[in-house]
């Protein structure tokens, strides 16, 4: 199941609106098939893994990170595929929340005489597909906040002008994180000052995240770089309403990259699931520069939010601290 979860993680940012699922098929203590949900959400992991296993699937055990689908959609039900392949036992990490599936896939497998166990590494499986579950239960995507600061917690000069804060390895890591999200959100000031492309630039990875810009007063001209990629412009001042709308667009994972005011707004509205904080060792900007988060002391982030520090990564001279909610 750990292997199946690791495979599933490779699909983050690539399978929406479907969850990213991993499937490993084992027979006689040998892996005979393994796969994740394909990009764009189909084929499903079970179908690909069963095709890899072929005749060896008969009498084998399948480890699946989410309950196999039981409804007829654009592809046939995965429960039928498992039954027809002759699988004898299925370990399922987590029951699906989709009303078309929830519990029904499990019952179909059991009715076919297949032994089923549910709950193996359930918490880990939930974290991988938390965005899928939040979209169904809370009408919002999984929300990651990201900032990069100097050693004194600044992101730019007092006038808003900035330059590269972190080194090449940290920037490449940021692009990898960007590739694990369906959409990237920024505030209008970030676009007007930096005119970013907001593309994923990493060798070996093809990924196009939806660009979302919060521009309440229609300040964009339409000539900025982002308009080469059909951005969504949000003028809605209510973040909760905006997240509800975004969730209807098949977006399950949203990365909020700045600026300081937008990240602060998400924190104030209690709309966040994790924070990526890249830290450079040098004091590039003076103490009167712009803070990473408006009206928040980022150094006391754990005191003022539900975020807890979970990981620290060294990226040459830079550091990445990761904070997550614990529920």
C-alpha positions, 0 to 999 in steps of 0.5 A: 500500500505504501508503494501504491500511495507513492505512485498516487503522489506522482499524479498530484496536479494532473488528474483533476477532477478525478482523484489520483489513485495508486494500484499495486497488484501482487501475486506469489509475493511479486508485483505483477502490476502497478499504476496510477490514475492517468493524466486528465483522470483516465484510464483509472489506476486499476485498469492500467495495473490489471492490463500490466498484470494480464493473466497473472491477475487471476488469484492475485491481491490488489492494493488500491488507495481509494475505493474502486469506482462502481458507476458507468462513466466515461470508462467502465467500472473498476470494480467490474474490471477487478472482478472479471480479472479474477482478483481474490482480495482487495485492500482499500486504503480509503472509502470514496466520498462520491455518492455514486461510489461511496460503499457501493464499490466495496459491496460489489466486490464482496458480492462477487466473493472477493475478500475486502479490507478497508482502512490500510494507511487511511490517513496517508491516503486522505492527505494525498486526495484531500483536495478531492474530498474537500471539493465534495465536502466543503466546496473548495479545493485543497489550498497551499500558500507559498512564499519566499523571503529573505532572512529578515522575512521580507519579499520585496523593497518598500516600493514593491520591487523585487528580484530573485530571493532564493537560489536555483535549487529552491526555484526548481523545487518551487516549480515542482510544487507548482506542478502538483497543483491544478491552479495557481493564484496571485494578486493583481499587484503581483501581475502588475509589478512582476508581469510573471508567466506563472508557467511550470518550467522544469525539465521532464515535466509538462504541466499547465496549471490554470492561472487565477488572478484576484483583481477586484477593481479591474486593474489589468489591461489584458496585455500582461503575460498571463493573458497568453494562457487564458487566466481566470480573473476573480473580482469577487471580494468574498474568498469563500464564494470564490473558492466555491466557484473555483471548485466547480471548475474541476480544480481540486488543488490550488496554490496561492503564490502571493502577494502578501495581501492575498496570502494574508486574506486566505489566512484571515478567512481560515482558507488554507491547508499548508504553507511552503516557506522558502527562506534565503540566508541573506538580508536582501531587503532592508527592514522597511521592505514588504513583509511576507504576509500582511498583518501577520508575523510570519515567524509566529505563524503557528501561534496565529493559525492552525498550521504546524511545522512538519518538515524542513528541507535544505536546498543548498544555501536556502531552506524550505519549511513546510507547515500543514493543518493537522486535522 
